Amino acid sequence: MLNGIDVFASKLIGTPHGFLGRRGGVSEGVCAGLNVGLGSDDSREAIAENRRRAVEAVAPGARLVTVHQVHSPHAVFAAAPWPDDARPHADAIVTNRPGLALGILTADCAPILFADAKAGVIGAAHAGWKGAFGGVVESALIAMEKLGAQRGDVTAAIGPAIARKSYEVDDGFHRRFVEADPENDRFFSPGRDGHHQFDLEGYAAARLAAAGVGRVEALGLDTYSDPERFFSYRRATHRDEPTYGRQIALIALS
């Protein structure tokens, strides 16, 4: 914990990075804590302060770069930050520019951070089931390769996300994955009648490995079952809360 902010880091990634939790921010109410979500019903001033604190906890002095996340497979290159109202619609960001902190927001989806230390290239991806299934991992790696990265030299870490025990899906969801690849059945376990429990983290890790990433670490942190440390869209929905906060994952070049 840094200045009251939870920062969860990977042992594999050597460049400044962190998966942040909800503690240590100034937001109040159902978004209490370090809510960084511009799409939440929260004070703009509080969100701005939380974003400032988040960057200072991981990469002091860096400029934050985020995108307008839409559960897509699209990746973009960042040479500099965009205005908040002009963020490109994408779910992965890559750069080779020092001084930028790439930020991905989540509230159950899997945040993935990438680094190729040899090439000096980093990336961040928002991998919900739609993005992961649609190829956001592969898009991020292709974008990194365009900057000189080599997949075998890339390390990747998967941060806090909804865990299998907390992620119930229906038969149609399960069928979509198994029809795409029968091997995907291993990411599901039986649930109540007509339902299954889905391992999003395991699925994302498998996509990374299949794509040729050299080393992968999954932190194994469940957003849904830990309301003190993490925001969760599904938990907020189950509690019938009017809005929900988002946490941030950050990575920067030294």
N, C-alpha and C positions, 0 to 999 in steps of 0.2 A: 504494500500500500504506500503510495506517494502523496503526501499532503492530503490524506484522507480519501484518496482515489484508488480504487482497486485497479491494478494493472497486471494482467496475466500475460506472461511471455513464453515464447517457445525456446527450448534449449538449442534448436537447430539454426535459428535465424540470428546472424551476428549484427545486422544493421539495426538502428533504433526502431523499435516496434512495440506494440502492446495491444491486447484486447481489453478494453476498459469495461467495468461494470457500472452500476447505477449509483454507487456511493460517492460522496464528495462534491456534489453539485448544489445548485441554488434553486432548482425547480421545486414547486410545492404541489400538494394535492396528489392525484393519482399518478402524476409524472414526477413525483418527488425524487430528487437526486440529480444525477448528471445526465439529464435528458438532452440529447443533441438533435432530435428529430424536427426538422422544419415543417413536416407534415402533421405534427401533433398539435392539439389544442392547448398550447402552452405559451407563456410570455416570450415574445421575440427577444427581449432583453435577457431573460434567463437562459434561453437557448444559446445566444451569442456568448454569454459568459461561460456557460458549460463547455462550449467548443474551445474557447480560449484556454480554459483549465486543462482540457483533455490534451491539446497539443503541447502545452507546457510540461505536462507530466511525462510525455513520451519523447518529444523532439523540440526542446525549447528553441524559440526563434524561427521555427519553420513556418511556412505558409500552408494553410489547410486547403486541400483540393478534394471536393466531393462531386458526385454526379446525381442526377435525378433518376433514382433507381426504379425500374419498371418490370423486374422479374424476367429480363431478357438474356440472351446469350452475347450481347454486344459489349465490346471492349474499346476503350478510347485511350489515346496518348495524351498526357498532360505535360505541356511546356510551362504552364503558369496557371494559377487559380482562375476560375471563372466567377463572374458575379452570381450570387445565389439565384437570381431570376433568369439566368442564362446557362444553367448547368445542362450539359448534354444528357439525353436520355440513354443510359447505359448502365451496366451492372458490373463492370470491371474497369480499372484504371491502371495504366502502366506509365513509368517514367524512367529516365536516366538523368534527371536534373536534380542536383543537390539543392537543399533548401525547401523542398516540397514535402508535405506530409500527406500521403494518400489516405483518405478516410472512407470506410464503408460502414453504413448504418445497418443494424439488425435488431430484431426483437423476436427471435426464434429461428430465422434463417441462419445458415452457416456463413460466417465471415472467414475468408481465406486470404492469408498474406503470403506473398511469394518474394524470393530474393535470389538473384544470381550475383554473388559477391565478386566473382571473377570479372564479369562483364559490367558491373555497376548498374544493374537494372533491377527494378522492384515492381511489384504489382499488388493489387488488392481486388478481391472479387466478392460479390454478394451472391451466395449460392443457396437460394431457396430451392424447393423441389423443381420448380419450373425452370429456373436458370441452370441448375445442375443437370437436369434431364435434357435441356435444350443445347447445352454445350458451352456454358460460360467459362468453365475451367479451361477448355481447349482454346477458346477465343483469347483468354488472357495470356496463355502461353504463346500463341501465334503472335500476338502484339509484342510480347517481350522478345521473341526471336527477331522481330524486325529491328529491334534496338541492339541486337548482338548477343542476346542470351542464348545459352545452350540448355536444353531440357535436362540433360543429365547433371548439370551443375546447379539447377534450381532446387532450392529447399522451399517447402511450403508448410504452413501450419493452419489448422482449422480451430477456430475459437469457439466460444460459448454458443450453443445452438440447442434447439429442442431435442431431447434424447428419445430413443426408441420407446422407453417406458411411458413417455408423456405424449407421444405422437400417434394418435389413433387415426386411421384412414379407412375408407370403405373398399368394397370389392372392386369397384371401377378403377380406383387409384392403383390398387395392386395389379389389376389386369393390364393397365397401360404400361407399367414397367416390365412385366413379365413377357408381354407380347413383343416389346422392343428387344428384349434379351432374356431368355429363360434363366440365365445365371443371376438375374436381379432378384429372384425369389429369396436369395439368402439374406437380403436386407429387410425381410418381413418376418414377423412371428405372429402366431395366432392371437387374435383378440376375442372380443365378444362376438356373438353371431353376426356374420356379414361384415366383420371388421378385422383389421390387422394393425400391428404396431410397426411403424416404419423407422428404420435407422438412417436418418439423413446424414449424420456424420460419417458413418461407415460407407455410405454410397458415395459421398464426396471424396473420401479418401481413396476409394477404388477408382474413381474417375481420374484422380491425380496420378495414381500409380500406373494405370493403363495408358495415360498420356505421356509417360516417360519421365515424370519428375523424379529427380535423384533421391530425395529424402522427404518424408512426410511425417508430421507429428499431429495427432489429434488430441486436444487437451481434455476431452471428456467432461465438459461442463454443461449441465442441463439448465437452460434458461427458465423453463416452465416451473420446475420444482423448487426454485430458489429465489423467492420474491425479494429477499433482503439484498441480494447481490445483482439481480438481473431484471430487466424489463422483458415482458413476454406478451406478444399479441394474442396468442391463444388463451393464456391465463386471463388477460383483461377481458376477452370475449366471454369466457366462461363465467366471469364475475359480473358481467353486464356493465362494465365500466365505460364511460363515455369516450375515452381516448386512451392512448397508451404511449409510453416513452420509448425511445430507441437508444441503444448503446452504440459505441463506435469502436472500430478497429483501425489502428493507424500504423503506417510504416513510412520510414524516410531513409534517405541515404546519409551516411555519416559526412 
